[in-house]
Amino acid sequence: MDPMMQLAVLFSALNTALLIGLLFIYGRIAWRSKAFYSYGLLIFAFLLLLQNALTVFSYITMTQFFLAESFPFLFGISLLEFGGLLVLLRITI
């Protein structure tokens, strides 16, 4: 597997880990506050977690169907999402 694709898989997996952490935090907040906003954040994090899990799976199993020229873009997307999730986690804690 191309190194750029490996990085895309790595950061998508890290995104999944961050989202699991956010799910835990949002679940605790929703349990305590019973606020609709908290439930919305919980649903958002869960759907984004599913999307990232599917991304990791598709990157691993379908690498041969991607053009090599697309690897830097796939990595960039994963890296930008990782940055956004780190900011979201930081302001949530």
HELIX and SHEET records of a PDB file:
HELIX    1   1 PRO A    3  SER A   33  1                                  31    
HELIX    2   2 PHE A   36  THR A   61  1                                  26    
HELIX    3   3 THR A   63  PHE A   65  5                                   3    
HELIX    4   4 ALA A   68  SER A   70  5                                   3    
HELIX    5   5 PHE A   71  THR A   92  1                                  22    
END                                                                             
